[in-house]
Amino acid sequence: SSIEVSDGSVRAVKLKNSETIECDSVVIATGGASYPGTGSTGDGYRIVQELGHTVTPLKPSLVPLEAAEKWVRDLQGLTLKNVSVTMYDRKKKKIYTDFGEMLFTHYGVSGPVILSASRHIMQYDYRDVFLSIDLKPALSPETLDARIQRDFEKYSRKQFKNSLDDLLPKKMIPVIVELSQIPADKPVNQITKAERRSLVSLFKGLTLEICGSRPISEAIVIAGGVSTDEIDPATMGSKLIKGLFFAAEIIDVDGYTGGFNLTIAFSTGYVAGLHC
């Protein structure tokens, strides 16, 4: 498909079957290139570029992240609720923090807090950043240490690997045991104070290295699109071509998960519809 323009104004839309529909206004609302199963093919970008509009670089936004650690595969399908996540760069500078729900996958991590965090590490190209997960954000290190001591007293005759059932999801216990470097078969009543404090640190800062993102096709939305400098925000009309309007994801605007991108789509579509 293509849009025919003459003397700086929209004149017609030409379909793939060569049929031509004469018109004096067109709204481009083709979506981006994410979620191709819904029909988003990215054709809209080609159409507007052919008309002389600028399309800023396209990147996945609100996208699941890939982790370097192999142990994430052992947690595939595990959902963590009420956790705190923080993104850091290599210099340990805090990039973003959030609280809520996340999910482990065979490639890394996903879920609401991860999708929102992904938008903040786009400038790092989704690499060389670290995700720290606080498994017990409601507890201070001292309170958590006291809680672990109570559990260790309760399970004093058991091996370490069998003492964490009250603190962690069953699927997560073998991973935490291995990462703690405390022997799995060590009797609980022989665990040292230093080992216990190390376990507390692990609970408060389970860390993964983020090494990439999933592709655009798996992203919730795309960052990038038709430059907003070339669109009149009062009408959503093109500043370059009379009768050409834009709505939703094809525009270089994106927001967090939680309905913000739908609001962008509804709002821009409404304004474009009023003026086309």
C-alpha positions as CSV (number, residue, x, y, z in Angstrom):
1,S,0.0,0.0,0.0
2,S,1.0,3.6,-0.5
3,I,-0.3,7.1,-0.2
4,E,-0.5,9.4,-3.3
5,V,0.4,13.0,-2.7
6,S,0.1,16.0,-5.1
7,D,1.1,19.6,-4.5
8,G,1.8,18.8,-0.8
9,S,-1.6,17.3,-0.1
10,V,-3.0,13.8,0.2
11,R,-4.9,12.7,-3.0
12,A,-5.4,9.0,-2.7
13,V,-4.5,5.6,-1.2
14,K,-3.2,2.9,-3.5
15,L,-3.9,-0.6,-2.3
16,K,-1.8,-3.7,-2.9
17,N,-4.3,-4.9,-5.5
18,S,-3.7,-1.7,-7.4
19,E,-7.1,-0.3,-6.5
20,T,-7.0,3.4,-5.8
21,I,-9.2,5.2,-3.3
22,E,-9.4,8.9,-3.8
23,C,-9.4,10.9,-0.5
24,D,-8.2,14.2,0.9
25,S,-7.1,12.9,4.3
26,V,-5.6,9.7,5.7
27,V,-4.9,8.6,9.3
28,I,-1.8,6.4,9.6
29,A,-2.6,4.0,12.6
30,T,-0.8,0.9,11.4
31,G,0.9,0.2,14.8
32,G,4.6,-0.5,15.1
33,A,6.4,-3.8,14.6
34,S,5.9,-5.4,17.9
35,Y,3.3,-8.2,18.4
36,P,3.3,-9.2,14.7
37,G,0.5,-11.7,15.5
38,T,-1.9,-8.8,15.8
39,G,-1.1,-7.6,12.3
40,S,1.6,-5.1,13.1
41,T,4.1,-5.5,10.2
42,G,6.1,-2.2,10.3
43,D,4.7,-1.2,6.9
44,G,3.6,2.1,8.3
45,Y,7.2,3.2,8.8
46,R,8.0,2.5,5.1
47,I,4.9,4.4,4.0
48,V,5.7,7.5,5.9
49,Q,9.4,7.5,5.0
50,E,8.4,7.3,1.3
51,L,6.5,10.5,2.0
52,G,9.5,12.2,3.4
53,H,8.8,11.9,7.1
54,T,11.6,11.1,9.6
55,V,11.4,7.8,11.5
56,T,13.6,7.7,14.6
57,P,15.6,4.5,15.4
58,L,13.3,1.7,16.4
59,K,14.0,-0.3,19.6
60,P,12.0,-2.7,21.7
61,S,10.4,-1.0,24.7
62,L,8.7,-2.7,27.6
63,V,10.5,-5.9,26.7
64,P,11.6,-9.1,28.6
65,L,15.3,-9.2,29.4
66,E,17.9,-11.9,28.9
67,A,20.3,-12.8,31.8
68,A,23.8,-14.2,31.6
69,E,23.3,-16.6,34.5
70,K,22.4,-20.2,33.6
71,W,20.6,-20.8,36.9
72,V,17.6,-18.7,35.7
73,R,16.6,-21.6,33.6
74,D,16.0,-23.7,36.7
75,L,13.5,-21.0,37.8
76,Q,11.6,-20.9,34.5
77,G,7.9,-20.2,35.2
78,L,8.4,-19.0,38.8
79,T,6.6,-15.8,39.6
80,L,7.8,-13.6,42.5
81,K,5.3,-11.2,44.0
82,N,6.0,-8.2,46.3
83,V,9.7,-8.0,45.4
84,S,11.9,-4.9,44.9
85,V,14.1,-4.7,41.8
86,T,16.9,-2.3,41.2
87,M,18.9,-1.7,38.0
88,Y,22.6,-0.7,38.3
89,D,25.3,0.1,35.7
90,R,28.8,-1.3,35.9
91,K,29.9,1.6,38.1
92,K,27.1,0.6,40.5
93,K,25.1,3.7,39.7
94,K,21.4,3.2,40.4
95,I,19.4,3.4,37.2
96,Y,15.9,2.4,38.2
97,T,14.0,0.8,41.1
98,D,10.5,-0.6,41.4
99,F,8.3,-2.9,43.5
100,G,5.9,-5.5,42.4
101,E,5.7,-8.8,40.4
102,M,8.3,-10.5,38.1
103,L,8.7,-13.8,36.3
104,F,11.7,-16.0,35.6
105,T,11.9,-17.4,32.0
106,H,14.2,-19.8,30.2
107,Y,16.2,-16.8,28.9
108,G,16.0,-14.4,31.8
109,V,13.3,-12.3,33.4
110,S,9.9,-10.7,32.6
111,G,6.8,-9.5,34.3
112,P,5.5,-6.0,35.1
113,V,8.5,-4.5,37.1
114,I,10.9,-5.9,34.5
115,L,9.1,-4.5,31.6
116,S,9.0,-1.1,33.2
117,A,12.7,-1.4,34.1
118,S,13.6,-2.3,30.5
119,R,12.6,1.2,29.3
120,H,15.3,2.7,31.6
121,I,18.1,0.6,30.3
122,M,17.4,1.1,26.6
123,Q,20.2,3.7,26.5
124,Y,22.6,1.0,27.6
125,D,21.5,-1.2,24.7
126,Y,20.2,-3.7,27.3
127,R,23.8,-4.7,28.2
128,D,26.3,-4.2,30.9
129,V,23.7,-3.6,33.5
130,F,22.8,-5.6,36.6
131,L,19.5,-6.5,38.1
132,S,19.3,-6.8,41.9
133,I,16.3,-8.5,43.4
134,D,15.3,-7.9,47.1
135,L,13.3,-11.0,47.9
136,K,12.2,-9.7,51.3
137,P,11.9,-5.9,50.8
138,A,9.6,-5.5,53.9
139,L,12.3,-6.7,56.2
140,S,15.5,-4.9,57.1
141,P,18.7,-7.0,57.1
142,E,18.6,-7.2,60.9
143,T,15.0,-8.3,60.9
144,L,15.6,-10.8,58.2
145,D,18.6,-12.2,60.1
146,A,16.4,-12.7,63.2
147,R,13.7,-14.4,61.1
148,I,16.3,-16.8,59.6
149,Q,17.6,-17.5,63.1
150,R,14.1,-18.5,64.2
151,D,13.7,-20.8,61.2
152,F,17.2,-22.3,61.9
153,E,16.1,-23.0,65.5
154,K,12.9,-24.6,64.2
155,Y,14.8,-26.8,61.8
156,S,18.0,-27.2,63.8
157,R,18.2,-30.9,63.2
158,K,17.7,-30.7,59.4
159,Q,20.2,-30.1,56.6
160,F,20.5,-26.6,55.2
161,K,18.8,-27.5,52.0
162,N,15.7,-28.5,54.0
163,S,15.5,-25.4,56.2
164,L,14.3,-22.7,53.8
165,D,10.7,-23.9,53.1
166,D,9.1,-21.1,55.1
167,L,11.1,-18.4,53.4
168,L,11.3,-19.3,49.7
169,P,9.2,-20.9,47.0
170,K,10.2,-24.6,46.7
171,K,11.6,-24.1,43.2
172,M,13.9,-21.4,44.3
173,I,15.5,-23.2,47.3
174,P,18.1,-25.3,45.3
175,V,19.3,-22.1,43.5
176,I,19.7,-20.1,46.7
177,V,21.4,-23.0,48.4
178,E,24.0,-23.2,45.6
179,L,24.5,-19.5,45.4
180,S,25.0,-19.2,49.1
181,Q,28.0,-21.5,48.9
182,I,26.8,-23.1,52.2
183,P,27.0,-26.9,51.8
184,A,23.5,-28.2,51.0
185,D,23.9,-31.1,53.5
186,K,25.4,-29.0,56.3
187,P,23.4,-29.4,59.5
188,V,21.5,-26.1,60.3
189,N,22.9,-26.0,63.8
190,Q,26.4,-25.8,62.4
191,I,25.9,-22.9,60.1
192,T,28.1,-20.0,61.2
193,K,27.1,-16.4,61.8
194,A,29.2,-15.3,58.8
195,E,27.4,-17.8,56.6
196,R,24.0,-16.7,57.9
197,R,24.9,-13.0,57.1
198,S,25.9,-14.0,53.6
199,L,22.6,-15.7,53.2
200,V,20.8,-12.5,54.3
201,S,22.8,-10.5,51.7
202,L,21.7,-13.0,49.1
203,F,18.1,-12.6,50.0
204,K,18.4,-8.8,49.9
205,G,20.3,-8.6,46.7
206,L,20.0,-11.6,44.3
207,T,21.9,-10.3,41.3
208,L,21.8,-11.1,37.6
209,E,23.8,-9.6,34.7
210,I,21.5,-8.4,31.9
211,C,23.1,-9.3,28.6
212,G,20.3,-8.3,26.2
213,S,16.6,-8.0,25.4
214,R,14.2,-10.1,23.6
215,P,13.5,-9.0,20.0
216,I,11.1,-6.3,18.9
217,S,8.5,-9.0,18.0
218,E,8.3,-9.9,21.7
219,A,8.1,-6.3,23.0
220,I,4.9,-4.7,24.3
221,V,5.6,-1.5,22.4
222,I,8.3,0.1,20.3
223,A,10.4,3.1,21.1
224,G,10.9,5.2,18.0
225,G,8.7,6.1,15.1
226,V,7.5,9.2,13.3
227,S,9.4,12.2,14.7
228,T,7.1,14.3,16.9
229,D,8.9,17.4,15.5
230,E,7.0,16.7,12.2
231,I,3.5,16.4,13.8
232,D,1.2,19.1,15.0
233,P,0.2,18.0,18.5
234,A,-3.1,20.0,18.3
235,T,-4.4,18.0,15.3
236,M,-2.0,15.0,15.0
237,G,-1.6,16.2,11.4
238,S,1.7,16.2,9.4
239,K,3.6,19.4,9.2
240,L,4.9,18.2,5.8
241,I,1.8,17.0,4.0
242,K,-1.7,18.4,4.2
243,G,-4.3,15.8,5.0
244,L,-1.9,13.3,6.6
245,F,-2.5,12.3,10.2
246,F,-0.9,10.0,12.7
247,A,-2.2,8.0,15.7
248,A,-0.8,5.6,18.3
249,E,2.4,3.5,18.1
250,I,3.7,4.7,14.8
251,I,4.5,8.0,16.5
252,D,7.8,8.3,18.5
253,V,6.0,8.2,21.8
254,D,5.9,5.3,24.4
255,G,5.1,4.9,28.0
256,Y,5.2,2.5,30.9
257,T,3.1,-0.7,31.2
258,G,-0.2,-0.1,33.0
259,G,-2.4,1.4,30.3
260,F,-0.2,4.4,29.4
261,N,0.4,3.2,25.8
262,L,-3.3,2.5,25.3
263,T,-4.0,6.1,26.5
264,I,-1.6,7.4,24.0
265,A,-3.3,5.4,21.2
266,F,-6.9,6.4,22.3
267,S,-5.9,10.1,22.7
268,T,-4.0,10.5,19.5
269,G,-6.6,8.6,17.6
270,Y,-9.4,10.8,19.0
271,V,-7.6,14.0,18.1
272,A,-6.6,12.8,14.6
273,G,-10.3,11.7,14.0
274,L,-11.5,15.1,15.0
275,H,-9.3,16.9,12.5
276,C,-9.0,14.6,9.5
